[in-house]
Amino acid sequence: MVISFLKYDVARLNPIYVSGLPVQSVSSFKLLGVILSNDLTWNSHVEKIIKKANSRLYALRQLKKAGLSKTDLVVIYCSFVRSVVEYAAPAWSNVTIYLSDSIETIQKRALRIIYPSMTYEDALVHSGLRTLVARREDLCKSFMHKLRSNNINVNNNPVAHLINTLSQGHEHNYQLRTQPINPPFTRTDRFKNFITINYF
């Protein structure tokens, strides 16, 4: 998967061969259940989990028709449906507003099935649930707290240095918005540069 945000066409890279066969170039792939895209957005991942969660809402409807209590339906929703849209949330939780709203519709539909006569806000209060946005924020905070409280070090966690730096409140001295007066490379040099093609 090639990641590039260059405004001009990226030069074709030489194919990588494994056992004599070229490795296929893809625009996205699944890694540990999370879909990564070459445009570094989470659209594909969110679409996938929404589709999977929607298919599971059918079971919720059938269980309600079978006469299951509302309390049991909420428990089943949390374990069978909500778990899908919260899987690996600390990795992808920083999504755009419209994607976040799309994810929230899953819980709105589930609560409409369980409490058909209530508004979403009333159903949240009655069921004791919170919005998915609030839960993702808590999941991220809990994840970072666990990393910081486990006395991690470089030997057992590759991001230990970054996390320890953030937890100690250190600030960097980078001037991120400083632009050089004269660009260091010409267009031709940048176009041929391997690092530019692969990492910018």
Residue frames as a rotation matrix with the C-alpha (Angstrom) as fourth column:
MET 1
0.584 0.812 0.000 0.00
0.812 -0.584 0.000 0.00
0.000 0.000 -1.000 0.00
VAL 2
-0.524 -0.753 0.397 1.52
0.770 -0.619 -0.158 3.30
0.365 0.223 0.904 -1.13
ILE 3
0.465 0.613 -0.639 0.69
0.813 -0.581 0.033 6.41
-0.351 -0.535 -0.769 0.91
SER 4
-0.689 -0.682 0.246 1.26
0.722 -0.617 0.314 9.70
-0.062 0.394 0.917 -0.87
PHE 5
0.392 0.792 -0.468 -0.25
0.680 -0.592 -0.433 13.18
-0.619 -0.148 -0.771 -0.73
LEU 6
-0.694 -0.683 -0.229 1.82
0.296 -0.560 0.773 14.71
-0.656 0.469 0.591 -3.52
LYS 7
0.166 0.793 -0.586 -0.14
-0.303 -0.524 -0.795 16.96
-0.938 0.310 0.154 -5.86
TYR 8
0.014 -0.203 -0.979 1.63
-0.999 0.032 -0.021 15.56
0.035 0.979 -0.203 -8.92
ASP 9
0.812 0.342 -0.473 1.61
-0.403 0.915 -0.029 11.97
0.423 0.214 0.881 -10.11
VAL 10
0.408 -0.660 0.630 3.71
-0.640 0.286 0.714 9.64
-0.651 -0.694 -0.306 -8.04
ALA 11
-0.197 -0.562 -0.803 6.32
-0.937 0.349 -0.014 7.74
0.288 0.750 -0.595 -9.97
ARG 12
0.807 0.489 -0.331 5.56
-0.416 0.869 0.268 4.05
0.419 -0.078 0.905 -10.18
LEU 13
0.128 -0.752 0.647 7.64
-0.903 0.181 0.389 2.07
-0.410 -0.634 -0.656 -7.73
ASN 14
-0.491 -0.365 -0.791 9.32
-0.665 0.744 0.069 -1.12
0.563 0.560 -0.608 -8.79
PRO 15
0.594 0.796 -0.120 7.15
-0.539 0.504 0.675 -4.09
0.597 -0.336 0.728 -7.76
ILE 16
-0.247 -0.588 0.770 8.18
-0.950 0.304 -0.072 -6.17
-0.192 -0.749 -0.634 -4.77
TYR 17
0.158 0.237 -0.959 8.56
-0.574 0.812 0.106 -9.88
0.803 0.533 0.265 -5.48
VAL 18
-0.141 -0.146 0.979 8.03
-0.896 0.439 -0.063 -12.68
-0.420 -0.887 -0.193 -2.98
SER 19
-0.177 -0.044 0.983 8.78
0.064 0.996 0.056 -16.22
-0.982 0.073 -0.174 -4.15
GLY 20
-0.851 -0.294 0.434 8.92
0.430 0.082 0.899 -14.95
-0.300 0.952 0.057 -7.70
LEU 21
-0.045 0.916 0.399 5.46
0.939 -0.098 0.331 -13.37
0.342 0.390 -0.855 -7.59
PRO 22
-0.687 -0.201 0.699 4.77
0.101 -0.978 -0.181 -9.60
0.720 -0.054 0.692 -7.41
VAL 23
-0.689 0.452 -0.566 3.08
0.639 0.011 -0.769 -8.32
-0.342 -0.892 -0.296 -4.27
GLN 24
-0.045 0.782 0.622 -0.32
0.872 -0.273 0.406 -6.85
0.487 0.561 -0.670 -5.09
SER 25
-0.970 -0.209 0.126 -0.76
0.146 -0.910 -0.388 -3.13
0.196 -0.358 0.913 -4.52
VAL 26
-0.125 0.965 -0.229 -3.94
0.926 0.197 0.323 -2.29
0.357 -0.171 -0.918 -2.58
SER 27
-0.234 0.146 0.961 -5.70
-0.049 -0.989 0.138 0.89
0.971 -0.015 0.238 -1.46
SER 28
0.135 0.265 0.955 -6.68
-0.961 -0.200 0.191 -0.58
0.241 -0.943 0.227 1.94
PHE 29
-0.228 -0.157 -0.961 -6.15
-0.032 0.988 -0.153 -3.67
0.973 -0.004 -0.231 4.06
LYS 30
0.777 0.576 0.256 -7.28
-0.324 0.016 0.946 -5.09
0.540 -0.818 0.199 7.38
LEU 31
-0.383 -0.906 -0.178 -4.77
-0.102 0.233 -0.967 -5.26
0.918 -0.353 -0.182 10.22
LEU 32
-0.933 0.030 -0.358 -5.94
0.345 0.347 -0.872 -6.93
0.098 -0.937 -0.334 13.45
GLY 33
-0.178 0.979 -0.100 -9.55
0.965 0.153 -0.214 -6.15
-0.194 -0.134 -0.972 12.60
VAL 34
0.270 0.201 -0.942 -8.93
0.149 -0.975 -0.165 -2.48
-0.951 -0.096 -0.294 11.74
ILE 35
0.519 -0.013 0.855 -9.09
0.848 0.130 -0.513 -1.34
-0.105 0.991 0.078 8.12
LEU 36
-0.061 -0.642 -0.764 -6.25
0.233 -0.754 0.615 0.99
-0.971 -0.140 0.195 7.12
SER 37
0.790 0.389 0.474 -6.57
0.555 -0.125 -0.822 3.10
-0.261 0.913 -0.315 3.96
ASN 38
-0.137 -0.925 0.356 -3.91
0.990 -0.139 0.019 4.72
0.031 0.355 0.934 1.80
ASP 39
-0.003 0.161 0.987 -5.58
0.258 -0.954 0.156 8.14
0.966 0.255 -0.039 2.23
LEU 40
-0.849 -0.425 -0.315 -5.18
0.353 -0.012 -0.935 7.78
0.393 -0.905 0.160 6.04
THR 41
-0.403 0.803 0.439 -8.91
-0.845 -0.511 0.160 8.23
0.352 -0.306 0.884 6.66
TRP 42
-0.887 0.120 0.447 -11.22
-0.195 0.779 -0.595 5.93
-0.420 -0.615 -0.668 8.60
ASN 43
-0.186 0.876 -0.445 -14.11
-0.970 -0.236 -0.059 5.94
-0.156 0.421 0.894 6.14
SER 44
-0.163 0.085 -0.983 -13.64
-0.531 0.832 0.160 2.33
0.831 0.549 -0.091 5.04
HIS 45
-0.900 -0.223 -0.374 -13.29
0.173 0.605 -0.777 1.09
0.400 -0.764 -0.506 8.61
VAL 46
-0.748 0.663 0.041 -16.37
-0.407 -0.410 -0.816 2.97
-0.524 -0.627 0.576 9.82
GLU 47
-0.077 0.728 -0.681 -18.44
-0.979 0.073 0.189 1.77
0.188 0.681 0.707 6.87
LYS 48
-0.432 -0.167 -0.887 -17.42
-0.207 0.975 -0.082 -1.81
0.878 0.148 -0.455 7.64
ILE 49
-0.969 0.038 -0.245 -18.29
0.243 0.329 -0.913 -1.72
0.046 -0.944 -0.328 11.34
ILE 50
-0.525 0.839 -0.139 -21.60
-0.720 -0.526 -0.454 0.07
-0.454 -0.139 0.880 10.66
LYS 51
-0.077 0.475 -0.877 -22.57
-0.821 0.469 0.326 -2.60
0.566 0.744 0.354 8.15
LYS 52
-0.632 -0.235 -0.739 -21.64
0.114 0.915 -0.388 -5.37
0.767 -0.329 -0.551 10.59
ALA 53
-0.958 0.278 -0.063 -23.47
0.012 -0.183 -0.983 -3.75
-0.285 -0.943 0.172 13.50
ASN 54
-0.357 0.868 -0.346 -26.60
-0.924 -0.383 -0.008 -3.13
-0.140 0.317 0.938 11.40
SER 55
-0.216 0.246 -0.945 -26.75
-0.451 0.833 0.320 -6.81
0.866 0.495 -0.069 10.48
ARG 56
-0.817 -0.154 -0.556 -26.70
0.365 0.609 -0.704 -7.70
0.447 -0.778 -0.442 14.18
LEU 57
-0.790 0.592 0.158 -29.65
-0.578 -0.633 -0.516 -5.45
-0.205 -0.499 0.842 14.97
TYR 58
-0.165 0.730 -0.663 -31.83
-0.630 0.439 0.640 -8.07
0.759 0.524 0.388 13.28
ALA 59
-0.461 -0.060 -0.885 -31.17
0.456 0.840 -0.295 -10.42
0.761 -0.539 -0.360 16.20
LEU 60
-0.986 0.100 -0.130 -32.23
0.056 -0.534 -0.843 -7.68
-0.154 -0.839 0.521 18.61
ARG 61
-0.449 0.871 -0.201 -35.56
-0.878 -0.387 0.283 -7.31
0.168 0.304 0.938 16.79
GLN 62
-0.090 0.399 -0.912 -36.18
-0.230 0.883 0.409 -11.05
0.969 0.247 0.012 16.84
LEU 63
-0.724 -0.233 -0.650 -35.41
0.531 0.415 -0.739 -11.30
0.442 -0.880 -0.176 20.55
LYS 64
-0.883 0.467 0.038 -37.81
-0.411 -0.734 -0.541 -8.47
-0.225 -0.493 0.840 21.29
LYS 65
-0.156 0.848 -0.506 -40.54
-0.823 0.171 0.541 -10.25
0.546 0.501 0.672 19.33
ALA 66
-0.263 -0.017 -0.965 -39.79
0.198 0.978 -0.071 -13.36
0.944 -0.210 -0.254 21.41
GLY 67
0.720 0.693 0.035 -40.72
0.157 -0.212 0.964 -11.39
0.675 -0.689 -0.262 24.54
LEU 68
-0.123 -0.839 -0.530 -37.30
0.892 0.140 -0.430 -10.71
0.435 -0.526 0.731 26.05
SER 69
0.609 0.365 -0.704 -37.29
0.710 -0.648 0.277 -7.99
-0.355 -0.668 -0.653 28.71
LYS 70
0.910 -0.230 0.346 -35.94
0.005 -0.827 -0.562 -4.52
0.415 0.513 -0.751 27.95
THR 71
0.611 -0.715 0.340 -33.17
-0.653 -0.213 0.726 -4.97
-0.447 -0.666 -0.597 30.52
ASP 72
0.246 -0.495 0.833 -31.98
0.296 0.857 0.422 -8.14
-0.923 0.143 0.357 28.82
LEU 73
0.749 0.070 0.659 -32.19
0.663 -0.102 -0.742 -6.49
0.016 0.992 -0.123 25.41
VAL 74
0.868 -0.476 0.143 -29.92
-0.477 -0.878 -0.026 -3.67
0.138 -0.046 -0.989 26.59
VAL 75
0.312 -0.772 0.554 -27.39
-0.434 0.403 0.806 -6.21
-0.845 -0.491 -0.209 27.88
ILE 76
0.345 -0.134 0.929 -27.48
0.674 0.724 -0.146 -8.08
-0.653 0.677 0.341 24.56
TYR 77
0.945 -0.001 0.328 -27.08
0.241 -0.677 -0.696 -4.83
0.222 0.736 -0.639 22.63
CYS 78
0.685 -0.715 0.142 -24.01
-0.691 -0.575 0.438 -3.87
-0.232 -0.398 -0.888 24.67
SER 79
0.053 -0.710 0.703 -22.32
-0.300 0.660 0.689 -7.24
-0.952 -0.248 -0.178 24.28
PHE 80
0.081 0.078 0.994 -23.41
0.679 0.726 -0.112 -8.17
-0.730 0.683 0.006 20.75
VAL 81
0.656 0.256 0.710 -23.75
0.727 -0.467 -0.503 -4.87
0.203 0.846 -0.493 18.84
ARG 82
0.964 -0.258 0.060 -21.97
-0.264 -0.933 0.243 -2.06
-0.007 -0.250 -0.968 20.68
SER 83
0.411 -0.860 0.304 -18.82
0.049 0.353 0.934 -4.15
-0.911 -0.369 0.187 21.03
VAL 84
0.316 -0.248 0.916 -18.51
0.923 0.306 -0.236 -4.15
-0.221 0.919 0.325 17.23
VAL 85
0.661 0.022 0.750 -18.48
0.411 -0.847 -0.337 -0.34
0.628 0.531 -0.568 16.90
GLU 86
0.853 -0.391 0.347 -16.07
-0.522 -0.603 0.604 0.09
-0.027 -0.696 -0.718 19.81
TYR 87
0.779 -0.596 0.196 -13.47
0.562 0.802 0.203 -2.49
-0.278 -0.048 0.959 18.81
ALA 88
-0.168 -0.973 0.159 -9.98
0.982 -0.150 0.118 -0.94
-0.091 0.176 0.980 18.87
ALA 89
0.758 0.615 0.216 -11.56
0.633 -0.774 -0.015 2.49
0.158 0.148 -0.976 19.37
PRO 90
0.552 -0.578 -0.601 -8.37
0.142 -0.646 0.750 4.15
-0.822 -0.500 -0.274 20.73
ALA 91
-0.433 -0.765 0.477 -6.75
0.603 0.147 0.784 3.56
-0.670 0.627 0.398 17.33
TRP 92
-0.672 0.214 0.709 -9.42
0.663 -0.253 0.704 5.23
0.331 0.943 0.028 15.20
SER 93
-0.015 0.800 -0.599 -11.57
0.945 -0.185 -0.271 7.32
-0.328 -0.570 -0.753 17.56
ASN 94
-0.363 -0.162 -0.918 -10.45
0.067 -0.987 0.148 10.66
-0.929 -0.008 0.369 16.10
VAL 95
-0.475 0.294 0.830 -12.95
0.871 0.295 0.394 10.51
-0.129 0.909 -0.396 13.23
THR 96
-0.917 0.183 0.354 -14.78
-0.019 -0.908 0.418 13.32
0.398 0.377 0.837 11.50
ILE 97
-0.679 0.699 0.226 -18.13
-0.563 -0.298 -0.771 14.56
-0.472 -0.650 0.596 12.79
TYR 98
0.125 0.805 -0.579 -20.17
-0.986 0.166 0.018 12.95
0.110 0.569 0.815 10.03
LEU 99
-0.288 -0.266 -0.920 -18.53
-0.224 0.953 -0.205 9.57
0.931 0.147 -0.334 10.62
SER 100
-0.997 -0.064 0.032 -19.12
-0.041 0.139 -0.989 9.92
0.058 -0.988 -0.142 14.35
ASP 101
-0.344 0.939 -0.005 -22.79
-0.847 -0.313 -0.429 10.71
-0.404 -0.143 0.903 13.68
SER 102
0.073 0.335 -0.940 -23.04
-0.764 0.624 0.163 7.66
0.641 0.706 0.301 11.42
ILE 103
-0.714 -0.382 -0.587 -21.70
0.076 0.791 -0.607 5.45
0.696 -0.478 -0.536 14.21
GLU 104
-0.899 0.383 0.214 -24.14
-0.338 -0.292 -0.895 7.01
-0.280 -0.876 0.392 16.68
THR 105
-0.145 0.899 -0.414 -27.07
-0.961 -0.028 0.274 5.98
0.235 0.438 0.868 14.49
ILE 106
-0.446 -0.059 -0.893 -26.36
-0.062 0.997 -0.035 2.36
0.893 0.040 -0.449 15.41
GLN 107
-0.920 0.087 -0.381 -27.17
0.391 0.175 -0.904 3.01
-0.012 -0.981 -0.195 19.06
LYS 108
-0.652 0.732 -0.195 -30.13
-0.678 -0.679 -0.282 5.20
-0.339 -0.051 0.939 18.11
ARG 109
-0.166 0.588 -0.792 -31.62
-0.722 0.474 0.504 2.37
0.672 0.655 0.346 16.07
ALA 110
-0.631 -0.131 -0.765 -30.98
0.283 0.879 -0.384 -0.16
0.722 -0.459 -0.518 18.82
LEU 111
-0.930 0.277 -0.243 -32.68
0.161 -0.289 -0.944 1.98
-0.331 -0.917 0.224 21.47
ARG 112
-0.464 0.806 -0.368 -35.57
-0.885 -0.435 0.165 2.67
-0.027 0.402 0.915 19.12
ILE 113
-0.286 0.315 -0.905 -36.08
-0.238 0.892 0.385 -1.09
0.928 0.326 -0.180 18.92
ILE 114
-0.689 -0.065 -0.722 -35.95
0.598 0.512 -0.617 -1.50
0.410 -0.857 -0.314 22.70
TYR 115
-0.424 0.528 -0.736 -37.82
0.508 -0.534 -0.676 1.72
-0.749 -0.661 -0.042 23.63
PRO 116
-0.486 0.186 0.854 -39.95
0.857 -0.090 0.508 2.56
0.171 0.978 -0.115 20.56
SER 117
0.534 0.820 0.208 -41.98
0.745 -0.572 0.343 5.28
0.400 -0.028 -0.916 22.29
MET 118
0.600 -0.382 -0.702 -39.02
0.452 -0.562 0.693 7.22
-0.659 -0.734 -0.164 23.74
THR 119
0.887 -0.448 -0.113 -36.70
-0.403 -0.632 -0.662 9.81
0.225 0.632 -0.741 22.29
TYR 120
0.353 -0.841 -0.410 -33.01
0.273 0.512 -0.814 8.96
0.895 0.176 0.411 22.06
GLU 121
-0.446 -0.548 0.708 -32.17
-0.454 -0.543 -0.707 11.15
0.771 -0.636 -0.007 25.06
ASP 122
0.263 0.630 0.731 -34.89
-0.963 0.128 0.236 9.59
0.056 -0.766 0.641 27.23
ALA 123
0.904 0.057 -0.423 -33.88
-0.122 0.984 -0.128 6.09
0.409 0.168 0.897 26.15
LEU 124
-0.080 -0.995 -0.063 -30.28
0.023 0.062 -0.998 6.80
0.997 -0.081 0.018 27.19
VAL 125
-0.419 -0.026 0.908 -31.42
-0.829 -0.398 -0.393 7.85
0.371 -0.917 0.145 30.65
HIS 126
0.560 0.763 0.324 -33.81
-0.828 0.526 0.195 4.93
-0.021 -0.377 0.926 31.05
SER 127
0.857 -0.249 -0.450 -31.28
0.054 0.914 -0.402 2.33
0.512 0.321 0.797 29.87
GLY 128
0.794 -0.602 -0.086 -28.34
0.019 -0.116 0.993 3.80
-0.607 -0.790 -0.081 31.76
LEU 129
0.309 -0.680 0.665 -26.27
0.940 0.325 -0.105 4.07
-0.145 0.658 0.739 28.58
ARG 130
0.109 -0.354 -0.929 -24.09
0.018 -0.933 0.358 6.92
-0.994 -0.056 -0.096 27.35
THR 131
0.852 0.147 -0.502 -23.53
-0.464 -0.230 -0.856 8.23
-0.241 0.962 -0.127 23.85
LEU 132
0.787 -0.576 0.223 -20.95
0.616 0.755 -0.225 6.36
-0.038 0.315 0.948 21.80
VAL 133
0.422 -0.636 0.646 -18.91
0.061 -0.691 -0.721 9.56
0.905 0.344 -0.253 21.45
ALA 134
0.480 -0.195 0.855 -18.58
-0.836 -0.397 0.379 9.87
0.266 -0.897 -0.353 25.23
ARG 135
0.890 -0.128 0.437 -17.70
-0.090 0.892 0.444 6.21
-0.446 -0.434 0.783 25.56
ARG 136
0.677 -0.685 0.270 -14.94
0.587 0.281 -0.759 6.44
0.444 0.672 0.592 22.93
GLU 137
0.331 -0.543 0.772 -13.43
-0.440 -0.812 -0.383 9.39
0.835 -0.213 -0.508 24.78
ASP 138
0.605 -0.055 0.795 -13.42
-0.773 0.200 0.602 7.38
-0.192 -0.978 0.078 28.00
LEU 139
0.929 -0.272 0.252 -11.91
0.310 0.942 -0.125 4.36
-0.203 0.194 0.960 26.25
CYS 140
0.473 -0.786 0.398 -9.05
0.291 -0.287 -0.913 6.53
0.832 0.547 0.093 24.93
LYS 141
0.291 -0.339 0.895 -8.44
-0.782 -0.623 0.018 8.08
0.552 -0.705 -0.446 28.35
SER 142
0.799 0.060 0.599 -8.50
-0.459 0.704 0.541 4.66
-0.389 -0.707 0.590 30.00
PHE 143
0.858 -0.497 0.131 -6.08
0.467 0.647 -0.603 3.28
0.215 0.578 0.787 27.40
MET 144
0.241 -0.792 0.561 -3.58
-0.074 -0.592 -0.803 6.09
0.968 0.152 -0.201 27.95
HIS 145
0.445 -0.029 0.895 -3.94
-0.873 -0.235 0.426 5.82
0.198 -0.971 -0.130 31.73
LYS 146
0.950 -0.082 0.300 -3.11
-0.012 0.954 0.298 2.11
-0.311 -0.287 0.906 31.60
LEU 147
0.606 -0.769 0.205 -0.04
0.507 0.174 -0.844 2.75
0.613 0.615 0.495 29.48
ARG 148
0.128 -0.562 0.817 1.20
-0.413 -0.779 -0.471 5.46
0.901 -0.277 -0.332 31.83
SER 149
0.474 0.153 0.867 0.49
-0.879 0.025 0.476 3.54
0.051 -0.988 0.146 35.03
ASN 150
0.997 -0.068 -0.019 2.19
0.068 0.998 -0.006 0.32
0.020 0.004 1.000 33.96
ASN 151
0.444 -0.888 -0.120 5.68
-0.402 -0.318 0.859 1.86
-0.801 -0.333 -0.498 34.21
ILE 152
0.910 -0.045 0.413 6.33
0.364 0.565 -0.741 0.98
-0.200 0.824 0.530 30.61
ASN 153
0.143 -0.909 -0.391 9.81
-0.257 -0.416 0.872 1.21
-0.956 -0.024 -0.294 29.17
VAL 154
0.083 -0.167 -0.982 11.38
-0.972 -0.232 -0.042 1.07
-0.221 0.958 -0.181 25.75
ASN 155
-0.847 -0.526 0.075 12.16
-0.502 0.839 0.209 -2.62
-0.173 0.140 -0.975 26.08
ASN 156
-0.715 0.607 0.347 8.53
0.504 0.791 -0.347 -3.76
-0.485 -0.073 -0.871 26.26
ASN 157
0.453 0.891 0.035 6.68
0.664 -0.311 -0.680 -1.01
-0.595 0.331 -0.732 24.39
PRO 158
-0.274 -0.653 0.706 7.85
0.960 -0.224 0.165 0.79
0.051 0.723 0.689 21.23
VAL 159
0.123 0.373 0.920 5.85
0.358 -0.881 0.310 3.94
0.926 0.291 -0.242 22.03
ALA 160
0.382 0.018 -0.924 7.01
0.922 0.066 0.382 4.20
0.068 -0.998 0.008 25.65
HIS 161
-0.662 -0.720 -0.208 9.21
0.728 -0.684 0.050 7.23
-0.178 -0.118 0.977 24.98
LEU 162
-0.655 0.484 0.580 6.36
0.121 -0.691 0.713 9.15
0.746 0.537 0.394 23.36
ILE 163
0.380 0.886 -0.266 3.86
0.402 0.101 0.910 8.32
0.833 -0.453 -0.318 26.10
ASN 164
0.162 -0.393 -0.905 6.26
0.981 -0.032 0.189 9.09
-0.104 -0.919 0.380 28.93
THR 165
-0.855 -0.481 0.193 7.08
0.509 -0.849 0.142 12.43
0.095 0.220 0.971 27.31
LEU 166
-0.323 0.824 0.466 3.40
0.041 -0.480 0.876 13.33
0.946 0.302 0.121 27.00
SER 167
0.495 0.574 -0.653 2.65
0.631 0.279 0.724 12.28
0.597 -0.770 -0.224 30.56
GLN 168
-0.135 -0.634 -0.762 5.43
0.956 -0.284 0.067 14.49
-0.259 -0.720 0.644 31.93
GLY 169
0.748 0.584 -0.315 4.10
0.489 -0.806 -0.333 17.54
-0.448 0.095 -0.889 30.10
HIS 170
-0.350 -0.917 -0.192 7.28
0.429 -0.339 0.837 18.23
-0.833 0.210 0.512 28.11
GLU 171
0.781 0.557 -0.284 6.91
0.024 -0.480 -0.877 20.68
-0.624 0.678 -0.388 25.26
HIS 172
0.219 -0.692 0.688 8.84
0.941 0.337 0.039 20.63
-0.259 0.639 0.725 22.02
ASN 173
-0.054 -0.347 -0.936 10.74
0.073 -0.936 0.343 23.52
-0.996 -0.050 0.076 20.48
TYR 174
-0.529 -0.127 0.839 9.74
0.792 0.281 0.542 22.75
-0.305 0.951 -0.048 16.89
GLN 175
-0.442 0.422 -0.792 8.57
-0.411 -0.880 -0.239 25.59
-0.797 0.220 0.562 14.68
LEU 176
-0.324 0.340 0.883 6.07
0.523 0.842 -0.133 23.57
-0.788 0.418 -0.451 12.69
ARG 177
0.684 0.712 0.160 4.74
0.542 -0.349 -0.764 26.42
-0.488 0.609 -0.625 10.58
THR 178
0.133 -0.716 -0.685 8.10
-0.380 -0.675 0.632 27.84
-0.915 0.177 -0.362 9.50
GLN 179
0.856 0.166 0.489 8.46
0.376 0.449 -0.811 27.65
-0.354 0.878 0.322 5.73
PRO 180
-0.194 -0.981 -0.007 11.82
0.644 -0.133 0.753 27.93
-0.740 0.142 0.658 3.93
ILE 181
0.133 0.185 -0.974 12.17
-0.417 -0.881 -0.224 30.92
-0.899 0.436 -0.040 1.65
ASN 182
-0.095 -0.227 -0.969 13.72
-0.982 0.182 0.054 28.80
0.164 0.957 -0.240 -1.10
PRO 183
0.878 0.434 0.202 12.62
-0.463 0.877 0.128 25.15
-0.122 -0.206 0.971 -1.41
PRO 184
0.110 -0.920 0.376 15.57
-0.567 0.253 0.784 22.78
-0.816 -0.300 -0.494 -0.83
PHE 185
-0.551 -0.271 0.789 14.72
0.383 0.758 0.528 20.65
-0.741 0.593 -0.314 -3.85
THR 186
-0.712 0.361 -0.603 13.48
-0.695 -0.491 0.526 21.33
-0.106 0.793 0.600 -7.32
ARG 187
0.357 0.930 0.087 10.36
-0.876 0.366 -0.315 19.60
-0.325 0.036 0.945 -8.56
THR 188
0.449 -0.243 -0.860 12.45
-0.533 0.699 -0.476 17.07
0.717 0.673 0.185 -10.49
ASP 189
-0.657 -0.753 0.011 14.56
-0.426 0.359 -0.830 16.22
0.622 -0.551 -0.557 -7.44
ARG 190
-0.452 0.572 0.684 11.48
-0.777 0.125 -0.617 15.72
-0.439 -0.810 0.388 -5.25
PHE 191
0.518 0.725 -0.454 9.85
-0.855 0.435 -0.282 13.61
-0.007 0.535 0.845 -7.92
LYS 192
0.235 -0.528 -0.816 12.81
-0.330 0.746 -0.578 11.22
0.914 0.405 0.001 -7.98
ASN 193
-0.558 -0.532 0.637 13.29
-0.736 -0.036 -0.676 11.17
0.382 -0.846 -0.372 -4.22
PHE 194
-0.474 0.332 -0.816 12.36
0.217 0.942 0.257 7.77
0.853 -0.055 -0.518 -2.74
ILE 195
-0.811 0.134 -0.569 11.68
0.572 -0.016 -0.820 9.16
-0.120 -0.991 -0.064 0.73
THR 196
-0.781 0.549 -0.297 9.35
-0.538 -0.834 -0.124 11.85
-0.316 0.063 0.947 -0.61
ILE 197
-0.438 0.624 -0.647 7.31
-0.572 0.361 0.736 9.34
0.693 0.693 0.199 -2.58
ASN 198
-0.343 0.247 -0.906 6.88
0.380 0.919 0.106 6.93
0.859 -0.308 -0.409 0.31
TYR 199
-0.438 0.049 -0.898 6.51
0.898 0.067 -0.435 9.15
0.039 -0.997 -0.074 3.33
PHE 200
-0.821 0.171 -0.545 5.04
-0.013 -0.959 -0.283 12.51
-0.571 -0.225 0.790 2.30
